[in-house]
Amino acid sequence: MFQLINGPQTLGASRVFWLPFLAVLVLVLAYPAVADSYDVGNMAYLLTWTFMAMGLCLVWGYGGMLSFGQTFFFGVAGYGYGVLATNLGGESGTTFLALALALGLAALAAAVLGYFMIWGRVGGVFFGIVTLSATLVLAFFLGQTAGPEWHIGNARLNGFNGMKDMAPLNIPWFGGEPLFFEGVALYYLVVALILVVYLGLRILLNSRFGNVVVAVREDPQRAELLGYDVRKYQLATFVIGSALAGLSGVLYTSWGQFITPASIGLPAAAMPIVWVAFSGRGDITATLVGSFLVLWAFQALTVYSQQAALLLMGAMLLCTVMVAPQGFVIGVANAARRLFARRGATKAAAPSKLPEATTAEVRA
């Protein structure tokens, strides 16, 4: 198990990585004790998007399939959760059933779309075009569902105004009142899910499955000649990455108790590409850290000007392509690793002082 967590497909396999990792985890867990309720809720909001970024890293970085469809599955699961939570009543733990069914719906949509693309040998830029087209079609469809006839059971889709007032995630609790995952409770739930997903992806990527996925990315024909069914590995990768985008959609919908077509359309669809490209699509840790930092900076700048924030995203993508195609976070990690290696080599090469008796014997 530990060998898979520290395998060759992911950065960090020593105390130099895991000790700071544990320190950051302690700070994250202690954050609600030193922050007010608004900041804790806002932090939970930022963290919900990291699942989408990690999913795209799996699909694009490790699988080699550039997908603009993360917000498509985000919307499918988000709207699915809203419809299911509304019709199930949203009480006595039914919201987690709605979560599971919504994730299953997103995975099913990914399996169907991925099957026709992968078995149809759609690759390269055309893979991105097809997924972007599906995203835009969904956003356009949801935008025109404003009339009262657009409803599923008790849930109205509401067009551009979006769905609202669905129940947040909750479970039965002592005393009769359910525990609602809002504020601090939602924050800890999201942190726990991030930890589980991150470690799970590290194990998956360093397993035989992950090694084959990387081999398919590097040379699909050679992998096929070695006896692997390339299409099955690509489809599985696409479904897992898309389901993670769906998890972001469910958590976002539960956090704000609303979802609109604006969270699915073209500007939103391009954002995960920027996050992952800037961070470094070749490593899941770089994607997690870099995406959170970009999200935090984007939100901080949006307070002053949304147009300036969008310009920043474009400038970051341009700088990444021209200066650090491997990603800035990976570039910093590689630079730090080279620095530690150079210092270690310098210490190893430094002459040691011999004892006096030994020195005399050498001279003799």
Secondary structure as UniProt FT lines:
FT   HELIX           2..5
FT   TURN            8..9
FT   HELIX           15..34
FT   HELIX           37..48
FT   HELIX           50..56
FT   HELIX           57..62
FT   HELIX           70..88
FT   TURN            92..93
FT   HELIX           94..119
FT   TURN            120..121
FT   HELIX           125..143
FT   TURN            148..149
FT   STRAND          151..152
FT   TURN            153..154
FT   STRAND          155..156
FT   HELIX           159..161
FT   STRAND          163..164
FT   STRAND          170..171
FT   TURN            174..175
FT   STRAND          179..180
FT   HELIX           184..205
FT   HELIX           208..218
FT   HELIX           220..225
FT   TURN            226..227
FT   HELIX           230..256
FT   STRAND          258..259
FT   HELIX           261..263
FT   HELIX           266..279
FT   TURN            281..282
FT   HELIX           284..302
FT   TURN            303..304
FT   HELIX           306..323
FT   TURN            325..326
FT   HELIX           328..349
FT   HELIX           356..363
//
